[in-house]
Amino acid sequence: QLQLVESGGGLVQAGGSLRLSCAASGRTFSSYAVGWFRQAPGKEREFVAAVSWSGANTYYADSVKDRFTISRDNPKNTVYLQMASLKPDDTGVYYCNAKRMSRDYWGQGTQVTVFS
């Protein structure tokens, strides 16, 4: 069983930066692939970025490539999403997801609001 807690969201001007954190409880977190997803008002949840269990492989949505960086610190049971050059379209609730085989866990989300 994992519990995921996101933090680091907030209100930021376009062009600014934020770093989101996803902190996990549970000794097996380092064996999970972890992804970030976001959901804007009135829209479906969409994939943002993901990192493999080791951190060796990362994946990004085209819309955030070259602006966002996902990383993980397994000894700290934490995954980060560094967001730069933020745009109003990046506004939404950001969710952390941990997945391994049939196990799938979600956090409660953290709000990111980008104003122009």
TISEDREN-268549 format. One line per 3 residues: their letters; for each residue x, y, z of N, C-alpha, C. Coordinates in steps of 0.02 Angstrom, whole numbers. Example, Ala and Ser with C-alpha at 12.3 -4.5 7.8 and 13.67 -1.06 7.14 Angstrom:
2
as = 660 -284 390 615 -225 390 660 -165 390 ~ 642 -112 354 684 -53 357 645 2 394
END
This chain:
116
qlq = 42 -59 0 0 0 0 44 62 0 ~ 29 109 -45 65 172 -47 17 229 -34 ~ 42 281 -2 6 344 2 49 398 -29
lve = 19 437 -73 56 488 -110 29 557 -90 ~ 74 603 -77 55 671 -58 93 721 -102 ~ 55 758 -141 85 809 -184 90 876 -147
sgg = 139 915 -165 147 982 -137 185 1025 -187 ~ 186 1090 -173 225 1136 -215 185 1176 -264 ~ 120 1163 -269 79 1202 -314 70 1273 -290
glv = 41 1315 -333 29 1384 -313 10 1427 -371 ~ 13 1492 -359 -4 1542 -409 60 1572 -436 ~ 69 1573 -501 131 1597 -531 116 1634 -596
qag = 156 1684 -609 148 1722 -671 176 1682 -729 ~ 148 1692 -788 173 1659 -848 247 1674 -856 ~ 284 1622 -875 356 1627 -880 393 1606 -818
gsl = 356 1599 -764 387 1580 -701 397 1505 -694 ~ 420 1486 -634 437 1415 -621 405 1392 -556 ~ 395 1327 -552 373 1295 -491 405 1225 -489
rls = 413 1200 -428 434 1130 -421 383 1093 -378 ~ 355 1042 -408 307 999 -372 345 940 -343 ~ 320 917 -286 347 858 -254 292 807 -242
caa = 310 745 -249 265 689 -234 300 645 -183 ~ 278 649 -121 309 611 -67 267 549 -54 ~ 301 492 -47 266 429 -39 284 395 27
sgr = 234 362 55 246 318 111 250 247 84 ~ 285 205 117 291 136 93 361 120 71 ~ 384 61 91 454 43 79 467 22 7
tfs = 414 10 -32 424 -16 -100 418 38 -153 ~ 415 101 -133 404 155 -182 457 154 -237 ~ 518 136 -220 572 138 -269 562 87 -325
sya = 516 41 -317 503 -9 -369 446 11 -416 ~ 416 70 -405 360 93 -445 382 144 -497 ~ 354 139 -556 357 194 -603 310 249 -578
vgw = 329 311 -589 289 367 -564 275 417 -619 ~ 215 441 -621 197 490 -671 162 549 -641 ~ 164 604 -677 125 663 -661 71 672 -714
frq = 11 687 -691 -45 701 -735 -76 767 -713 ~ -115 797 -756 -148 859 -737 -218 861 -766 ~ -260 900 -732 -329 907 -755 -350 980 -749
apg = -366 1009 -806 -390 1078 -807 -466 1077 -800 ~ -495 1132 -777 -568 1135 -769 -604 1118 -834 ~ -651 1072 -830 -690 1053 -888 -655 1008 -938
ker = -594 985 -920 -556 942 -966 -540 876 -933 ~ -521 828 -974 -501 763 -947 -431 766 -919 ~ -417 720 -874 -350 715 -848 -303 694 -904
efv = -243 726 -906 -196 710 -959 -127 696 -931 ~ -91 656 -968 -22 638 -949 24 698 -957 ~ 70 706 -910 119 760 -913 190 732 -921
aav = 209 688 -874 277 661 -874 279 598 -832 ~ 329 556 -844 338 495 -806 411 478 -800 ~ 427 440 -748 496 418 -736 494 345 -716
sws = 542 307 -741 546 236 -725 567 227 -652 ~ 564 165 -628 578 152 -557 648 173 -538 ~ 695 166 -584 765 182 -569 782 255 -581
gan = 739 289 -618 754 357 -637 792 362 -703 ~ 808 305 -732 849 306 -793 811 328 -855 ~ 746 318 -854 704 334 -912 650 384 -894
tyy = 643 434 -936 591 485 -925 551 494 -990 ~ 490 516 -980 444 525 -1036 404 589 -1025 ~ 389 624 -1080 354 687 -1074 300 694 -1127
ads = 248 730 -1109 199 750 -1159 232 803 -1203 ~ 212 806 -1266 242 855 -1312 233 926 -1287 ~ 178 938 -1254 162 1006 -1232 208 1032 -1177
vkd = 244 987 -1143 287 1010 -1088 361 994 -1101 ~ 374 959 -1155 443 940 -1170 487 1002 -1175 ~ 545 998 -1147 594 1053 -1146 577 1108 -1096
rft = 520 1101 -1061 503 1150 -1009 499 1117 -940 ~ 477 1054 -937 469 1018 -874 522 964 -869 ~ 543 951 -807 590 897 -794 566 855 -735
isr = 560 790 -747 541 745 -693 603 709 -667 ~ 605 700 -602 662 665 -572 638 631 -508 ~ 679 587 -481 660 553 -419 720 544 -374
dnp = 706 543 -310 756 530 -259 730 471 -219 ~ 749 412 -237 721 352 -205 736 347 -130 ~ 796 364 -107 807 362 -34 760 408 4
knt = 736 461 -29 688 507 4 616 491 -13 ~ 605 438 -53 537 420 -73 500 479 -105 ~ 533 516 -147 503 576 -176 518 581 -251
vyl = 467 603 -286 474 619 -357 459 693 -366 ~ 497 724 -410 490 796 -421 468 811 -493 ~ 435 867 -501 421 893 -567 441 966 -567
qma = 497 980 -599 521 1048 -606 488 1078 -668 ~ 452 1132 -658 415 1164 -713 442 1233 -725 ~ 461 1247 -787 488 1312 -805 450 1340 -865
slk = 459 1405 -877 425 1438 -934 351 1422 -933 ~ 320 1428 -876 250 1409 -868 204 1453 -910 ~ 151 1423 -934 101 1456 -976 33 1450 -943
pdd = -13 1495 -959 -81 1488 -932 -112 1419 -947 ~ -95 1390 -1003 -121 1323 -1020 -96 1269 -974 ~ -46 1283 -934 -21 1234 -886 -63 1233 -822
tgv = -111 1277 -817 -154 1280 -758 -195 1216 -750 ~ -199 1193 -689 -239 1133 -674 -219 1103 -607 ~ -252 1049 -590 -233 1010 -532 -184 956 -555
yyc = -128 953 -523 -76 906 -541 -76 847 -492 ~ -79 787 -522 -83 726 -483 -22 682 -494 ~ -2 650 -441 52 602 -443 22 532 -447
nak = 52 488 -487 27 420 -495 86 372 -491 ~ 79 320 -451 130 268 -445 100 203 -470 ~ 137 169 -513 110 108 -544 163 54 -546
rms = 141 -7 -529 183 -67 -537 138 -126 -547 ~ 142 -156 -605 100 -213 -623 27 -194 -612 ~ -9 -228 -570 -80 -214 -562 -93 -161 -508
rdy = -42 -138 -475 -51 -89 -421 -45 -19 -450 ~ -92 24 -429 -98 90 -458 -123 137 -404 ~ -83 188 -387 -101 234 -333 -100 306 -357
wgq = -145 346 -329 -150 417 -346 -147 460 -283 ~ -118 519 -290 -122 567 -237 -184 610 -244 ~ -191 658 -199 -250 701 -199 -243 762 -245
gtq = -183 776 -266 -172 831 -313 -151 896 -280 ~ -119 938 -320 -99 1004 -299 -116 1053 -355 ~ -144 1111 -337 -167 1158 -387 -110 1202 -412
vtv = -106 1208 -478 -59 1254 -510 -100 1303 -551 ~ -90 1367 -539 -125 1419 -576 -74 1467 -605 ~ -75 1473 -671 -28 1517 -707 -68 1575 -737
fs = -51 1636 -718 -87 1694 -744 -42 1735 -790 ~ -74 1768 -837 -35 1807 -886 -35 1880 -867
END
